[in-house]
Amino acid sequence: MKDTEIISGLVQKDIGVEVAQEADEQELLNAIIDRVTWMLRYDKDLLMSYLYRLDVLEHKINMALMPGNPMSAEEALGRLIFERQKERVETRKRYKTKPIKGWEI
């Protein structure tokens, strides 16, 4: 399974981003930015909760929301979410453990 497919599944489950499984990184990023745009307008608390659960660093969120940022808040936060999801996928790969015999469901 490709990383973008894994990330697609994660963001669909967590924040309701709908994107085709075979989407490339740019399509996935655009879908995340669209969802962040909606959440900024209609449910900021949900967005902040999601960023917290994802463990996006507070100083990065603050920088993304600064008025002098060359990117829009939606794009900056969307990129933070996408990058954090990529980090999660890499961490899972790096520390993947073998199933314990006899613990199968």
C-alpha positions as CSV (number, residue, x, y, z in Angstrom):
1,M,0.0,0.0,0.0
2,K,1.3,3.4,-0.9
3,D,1.8,6.1,1.7
4,T,-0.8,8.4,0.1
5,E,-3.3,5.6,0.3
6,I,-2.6,5.2,4.0
7,I,-2.7,9.0,4.6
8,S,-6.0,9.1,2.7
9,G,-7.5,6.5,5.0
10,L,-6.2,8.3,8.1
11,V,-7.6,11.8,7.2
12,Q,-10.9,10.3,5.9
13,K,-11.4,8.5,9.3
14,D,-10.2,11.5,11.4
15,I,-11.6,14.6,9.7
16,G,-13.9,13.3,6.9
17,V,-11.7,14.1,3.9
18,E,-13.1,12.2,0.9
19,V,-10.5,11.5,-1.8
20,A,-9.9,8.6,-4.2
21,Q,-7.5,5.9,-3.0
22,E,-5.3,6.4,-6.0
23,A,-5.0,10.2,-5.4
24,D,-1.6,11.7,-5.6
25,E,-0.1,13.9,-2.9
26,Q,-1.3,17.1,-4.5
27,E,-4.9,15.9,-4.8
28,L,-4.8,14.7,-1.2
29,L,-3.3,18.0,0.1
30,N,-6.0,19.9,-1.8
31,A,-8.7,17.8,-0.2
32,I,-7.2,18.4,3.2
33,I,-7.0,22.1,2.6
34,D,-10.7,22.1,1.5
35,R,-11.7,20.4,4.7
36,V,-9.6,22.8,6.8
37,T,-11.3,25.7,5.0
38,W,-14.7,24.4,6.0
39,M,-13.6,23.8,9.6
40,L,-12.1,27.2,9.9
41,R,-15.4,28.7,8.9
42,Y,-17.9,26.5,10.7
43,D,-16.1,24.5,13.4
44,K,-12.8,25.9,14.6
45,D,-13.0,23.9,17.9
46,L,-13.1,20.6,15.9
47,L,-10.1,21.7,13.8
48,M,-8.1,22.7,16.9
49,S,-9.1,19.4,18.6
50,Y,-7.9,17.5,15.5
51,L,-4.6,19.4,15.4
52,Y,-4.1,18.6,19.1
53,R,-4.9,14.9,18.7
54,L,-2.4,14.7,15.8
55,D,0.2,16.3,18.0
56,V,0.9,19.2,15.6
57,L,3.3,21.4,17.5
58,E,1.6,24.6,18.9
59,H,4.3,26.9,17.6
60,K,3.8,25.6,14.1
61,I,0.1,26.2,14.4
62,N,0.7,29.8,15.7
63,M,3.1,30.4,12.8
64,A,0.5,29.1,10.3
65,L,-2.1,31.6,11.7
66,M,0.2,34.6,11.8
67,P,-1.0,37.5,9.6
68,G,2.4,37.8,7.9
69,N,2.4,34.2,6.7
70,P,2.7,34.1,2.9
71,M,0.3,31.2,2.8
72,S,-3.3,31.4,3.7
73,A,-4.2,29.9,7.1
74,E,-6.1,27.1,5.3
75,E,-3.2,26.1,3.2
76,A,-0.6,26.4,6.0
77,L,-2.8,24.3,8.4
78,G,-3.6,21.8,5.6
79,R,0.1,21.4,5.0
80,L,0.8,20.9,8.7
81,I,-1.8,18.1,8.8
82,F,-0.5,16.5,5.7
83,E,3.1,16.6,6.9
84,R,2.2,15.2,10.3
85,Q,0.3,12.3,8.7
86,K,3.4,11.6,6.6
87,E,5.5,11.5,9.8
88,R,3.0,9.1,11.4
89,V,3.2,6.8,8.4
90,E,7.0,6.8,8.5
91,T,7.0,6.1,12.3
92,R,4.7,3.2,11.8
93,K,7.0,1.7,9.2
94,R,10.1,2.2,11.2
95,Y,8.7,0.7,14.4
96,K,6.4,-2.0,12.9
97,T,6.3,-5.1,15.1
98,K,5.6,-8.6,14.1
99,P,2.3,-10.1,15.3
100,I,2.5,-12.0,18.5
101,K,1.8,-15.7,17.9
102,G,-1.5,-16.7,19.6
103,W,-2.9,-13.2,19.8
104,E,-4.7,-13.3,16.4
105,I,-8.3,-12.2,16.4
